[in-house]
């Protein structure tokens, strides 16, 4: 619903031309930080806006309502809402009257919510089509992450932004699934070794973002066809073996289409926590909210228990790998994470991981302005892992020459601009 008096911005208020988008990325690249694309916003003001969003989010998650208006320079709040992934949900909360906002800020957040509602309606339709065509080929397929939680945990699908559709199949079915996707108009893109996956893009869909101020309804999207749940934080880190616990007992029917499966609640929470913990560049505030909402709704409906979570995590040997996300989720929404589970996960995590994570907050866990060597190596606790990590840092495996040259150029600019640090900073 929309509150009376809400200002409505035109749907194209923040649209950019392709040349503008490319120019922003070039500017960021040559400043040594490919993640910071906003010359109009000072990092300190952005951080202050993020802190406001964190405070309001904590109050809503724990008390059902924010007590202080989300205010400030509209560019700063808007970019903070975008980078944290919280824009659509904040817009929804404002419309529901549980998040006080000023006029201009409210208008921007409403546009975040409106765009993502249109986008998620389209992506949900595409996901159903893809799942059903893969299933018709005799292939079992599971829907992962955002396309599951948007319908199961968030108040409305339009409040959970996502850039890709994550589907999981058996490795033996990869070729047959590719045939089905090709026949439906998808074309294969780059592959990623871990978790093993291939990107599939529908012909005619955009390749560049339409806006750098919000998740645009016409932004690029693609299917990530994965063949494993296993992952690791870095090349030298131990493997997170979630495949050990994936099977009929840890999946259930996808409510949106009986052709697909989803992870049952204990494995879903573990998967979300491990995924969020594996990359601080992607550890956005919305991922912690996603965990908190998934846990609280699972507990409420009786589908999730910490006992079951502990059993699944122990079988996979993954409790330590979930520690960063569990720690930050508990900071964001106190009382969400079982104290015993949190203590066990912390005790199993390497000392270097505990040192880094204890300096983080829910809003600065996502690294945007700094690249820390301490963070890159914090899961590397064996000599073999250290050698493997160093080799990967010097010569990333399975990377085309053009991409490898781009990586070295990016690293050179980072060093020149001073955005590489040895110790993980307490800030951003």
N, C-alpha and C positions, 0 to 999 in steps of 0.2 A: 504494500500500500504506500501511498505518497502523502506526506504531511502537507497540510494546507500552507500555502505561501512559499513552497519550495521553488526555487528558480530552476528553470529547465534550460540547459544549454543545447545548442544544435548538435545533432549526432556527429557532425564532422568538425567539432570545435577544436580538436587537437590532431587532426589529420596532417600528415607530412608527405611531401613528394619523395620519390625514391632518391633523388639527388640529395635532399636534406638528410635523409636517414644515413646514406653512405657517408656524407660529410661529417656527421656526428661520430660515426664509428672510426673514421680516419683520424679525427681530432682526438678521440680517446686513445687510439692506438699509439699515436705519437706523443702523447702525454705519459705513456707507460702504464696505463690502466684501462684495459678494454671493457671493464665493467662500469666505468663512470662516464655517462653520456650527456651530462646536463651542465653546461657552462653557466646556465642562468640560476643555478642553485648552489649556494656555498655549502660544503660538507658539514660545517658546524650547525647550520640551520636545519639541514636535512636530519642530522643526528637528533637535534632537539625535537623535531616533528616525530621521529621514530619513537622517542621516549614517551611522548604524549600518546601515541597509538598503543604502545605497550601498556601504559597505565590504564587507558580506557578498556583495552582488551581484557586485562586482568580483572577489572571490576565487573565487566559483563559476564565473564566466565565463572566468577566466584559468587557474585551478588545479583546478577541478572540485569544490572543497569550501571551505566557510567554516571558519575556525579559531576564531572567537570567537562565543560564544552571543549571539543576539539577545535583549536583555534590557531591562528598564525598566518604567515604569508602563504597565499594559496598555492603558489608554485612549490614551496617547500613541502607542504602537507601532501599535495598531490603526488609529487615524486616519491615521497616516503611511503605513501599508500601503494604506489605502483611497484617499487622495488621490494617491498615486504610481501607483496601478493595479497595484501589485505583490502585493497580498494573496493572490490565488489561487496565483501562482507561488511565493511564499514558503511557503505552506502545502504545496504539492507538494514543494518542496525539503526542508522539515522532515520530511515523511512518508518521503522517500527516504533520510533520514539524512545529507544533505550540508549541512544548515543546523542547527546546534545552537540549541535554543530552551528557555526555561524553561517550566514547566507551564502557567501562565495564558496566556502569550503564544502558546504552541503551540496551545492550545485555540482561541484567537481566529483564528489563521491557518488552522487546520483548517476552521473554519466558513466563512472566506472561500473556501477551495478547494471545499468541499462545495456551497455556494450557487452558485458560478459553474459548477461542473460540471453541475448541474441546469439552469441557465439556458442554457448553451451547447448542451446536447443539444436543448433546445426551439428555440433560435434557428437551429441548423443545419437542423433539420427544416423550419422556416418558410422559410429561405433556399432550400433545394432546391425546395420547392413554388413559391415566387415565380419562381425562375429558370426552372423548367420550364413554368410557365403563360405567362410572357412569351415563351419560346422557341416555344411552340406557336402563338403569334400571329404567328410568322414574324420575330421581332425578335432580333437578336444582342445578348447581354447578357454583361457581364463583372463578376465579383465582385472587389471591391477591399478593401484594408487588412485589418482584423482577421479577417474571415471567411475570408480566404485564409491569413494567417500563423498563425492558430490551428491549422490543420491541416498547414501546411508547415514552420513554423519552431519553434513552441513544443513542449515535450515532450508535452503533452496539450492538446486543445482547451479543456478547463476551466481552463487556466492563463492564458488570454488573455481578460480582460474586455472587453466592448464594449457600447455603448449603442444603436448603430444598425447596420443592415445596408446597406452601401454597394454599390449596383449602378450600372453605367455602360451607357448605351444611346446610340444616335445621336440627335441632336436631331430628326431627321425622324420618329423613332418614338415621340416623347413622348406624343402623343395616343393612339396605339394601345396603348401600354404602360399608360397610365392606365385605359383601358377594361378591360384584362385584370385590373388590380389591383382595380378597382371590383367586377367580377364575383366576385372572390374574397373580398370583404368588407372591403377596405381603403377608407379615406376620405382625401382629400387634405388636407394641412395647409399650413403656411407655405412660401413659396418663398424661396430665397436666390439672389442674382444671381451670386455668384462663390465657388467654382465653381457654375455654374447647376444648381440641384437643387430638387426638391420632396419634402417629407416626406409619407409615406403611413403611416397608422396603422390597424392592424386594429381593427375595432369590438369594444368590450368589453375592450380591454387597458387596464391602469392608466395614469393620467396623472401620478401623483405617485410618487416613490420610496417604497418600503416601509421603507427603512432609510437612515440617513445614516452608518452605521458600516461598511458593506460593500456590495458589489454583490449585491443580493438576487435570488434566482431569479425573483421576481415583480415586479421593477422594470420601468418602462416600456421599450418598445422600438419601433422604427419602421424603415421602409425609407427610405433616402435615395436617391431616383432621380436620378442625375446624368447630364448630357448633355455633359460636358466634363471633361478632366483639368486644364485651365488654371486657374491661381489666382494670387493675389498676396498679399503680406504685408499691405498696407494700400491704401487708396484711391489714395494718391499713389505707390505703388511700381510698378516695371515689372512687366509681365505675365510669368508663368512659363508658357511655351508648350509644355506637355507633349503637347498634341494633335498637334504636328508629328511626333512620333515614335511615336504610337499607331497600330497597324495589325496586319495578319496576322503580320508578322515579329516583333512584340514582344508577342504573346499566345500562349497555349497552352491546352489543355483543362483545365478545372477537375477535379481528380481526384475530387471528391465527386459530381459529376454532369456527364456529357458535354454536357448542354444549355447549360452556361455556359463562359465563358472566364476566364482570369486573366492578369495581366501577367507576362511572362517576367521572369526574375530581374534583369537590369540595369535595366529600366524600373521594376520593382517597387521596387528599392532606391532609385532616384531619386525615385519618387513618394512613398515613405515618408519620405525625408529632407526633401523639399520641404514635405510636409504637416506634419511635426513642426516645421520651422523657421518656419512661417507664423503660428504663434500661441503665444506664450509662456504664455498661460493654459492651453493644452492640452499643453505640452511636458512631459508627465509622464515619470517614470523608465521606466515600462514601454515607452514609445515608443522610447527609446534601447536598451533590452534587445531589443525587437523588431527594430531595425536590426541590432544585433550578432548575434543569432541567425540572421536571414535571410542576412546576409553569410557567416557562418561555415559554415552548412549549404550555401549555394550553392557556396562554394569547395570544400567537402569532396566534394560530389556532382558537381562539374564544370559546374554550370549557371550559375555566376557568375564573371566575371573583371573585374578593374579596367580592363582595356583596353576591353572592351565597354561597361562603365559610362561610361568617359570619352567614348567615341564617341557614345553616346546623349545624355549630358549636354551635349556640345558642339553636337550637332544641335539640341537644344531650347534652347540658350543658358541652361541652368539650373544650371550648376555653382556659380555664386556663391550661388544661392538655397538650395542644400543645405548650405552651409558651417556654419551653427549646429549642425545635427543631427550632421553628420560630426565636427565638432570635439568635441562633448560625448560622442559615442559612443566616440571614441578615448580621451578622458579616463576613461570608465567601463571600457572594455575595451582597454587598450593593446595595440597590434599588430593591431587589427581593420581599421583604415582605412589604405589605401595612402598612404604619406607623400607621394608625388608628387601624387596626387589631392587630398589635404588642402591641400598647399601651393598648388596651382593654384586651388582653390576659395577659399582665404583671400585670395589675391592679387587675385581678381576681385571680391570683396565690397567694398562701399563702406567707407571708413574708419570711419564711424560704427558700422557693423555690427561691424567687428572690435573696436572699443573696447568695445562692450557685451558681446560674446560672450566676450572674454578675461576678463571679470570673473565669469563664470558657472561653476557646477559642475553635474554631472549632477543633483543634487537641488535646486538653487535656480534652474534654468532655468525651471521652472514658476512663473509669478508668481501668488501667492495673496494676499499681504498688501499689495502696492504696485502702483500704476498709474503708470508712468513715461512722461512726454512724450518723453524721449529715445528710448525703445524704440519708441514709436508712430510716430516720424518717421525712424527710422534708415535705412530703405530709400528715403527720399524725397531724391533727389539732383539733381533738375532743378526749375526754376522752375515749369514746368507741373505737375509732380507735387506741388510744395508747395501751389500754388493748389488743386489737386483735393483734396488731403488736408485742407486747412483748410476747404474747403467741406463736405466730408463730416463733419468733426468738428462743425461748426456746425449742419448740417442733413443728417443721414444720409438718403441717397437711398432711395426706394421703401419707406418705412417708414410704416405706418398711424399716424394721429394719436395713438391710445392708446399705442402702443409708443414713439412719439417723446417723449411726455410722461413716460413711465416712464424713458427714457434720461436726460432732463434732470433729473428728480428724483434718479436714482441719482448723476449727476455732482455735483449740489449736495451730497448727503450725503458723497460722497468728499472734496470740498473742505473741508466743515465738519469732517470727522473727520481730515483731514490724511493721507489715504491716496493723494493725488496728489503725485508728486515730479517735479522737473524732470530731474534726472540719474538714470539707471538705477542703483538701489542694488546693492551687491555681495551683499546678502542677499536676503530674500524679499519 
